[in-house]
Amino acid sequence: MIVVTGATGNVGRTLTQALAEAGEQVTAVSRHTAAVPSGVRHVQADLGRPQGLAAVLDGAKALFLLLSGDLHAPEARPADLIDLAAASGVRRVVLLSSQGVATRPLGPTRIAMRALEDAVRKSGLDWAVLRPGGFASNAFAWAESVRTQGVVAAPFGDIGVPVV
């Protein structure tokens, strides 16, 4: 079984659908009740309270970890999720991080995300850290500049930015 957190958002919803279509057993985790693809189990849970996820992670082989805004707060302890996953028998963690960890490493949320990346790397689990530069779902914000100037402005000069 694969546990997908943030399963009702732009990234998690698409991932959950793709995994289900590939025949994987999926548990979709979100803070609110939500419709999920046929055959997918949905669990309402708060990642800010990791102890409540123990039953969700029991028997899982992999965890896709997407943090919500409140898990970037100074008092948050998202690394506890990694410890819980390892203790529950999860063998692989995929963390959705941010390109900003490398391009703007001193921002408070970037420092916290880098610490979480480090916790994933040191966990002893198989892992992957994804650092996208942007999401195509944000493209509507670019509509006017594309329409009037034929450009999407980014603070990286002439460097292309990968978009998911």
Summary of the structure (lengths in Angstrom):
residues: 164
radius of gyration: 17.0
end to end distance: 24.6
largest distance: 53.6
contacts: 451
relative contact order: 0.13
helix: 40%
strand: 16%
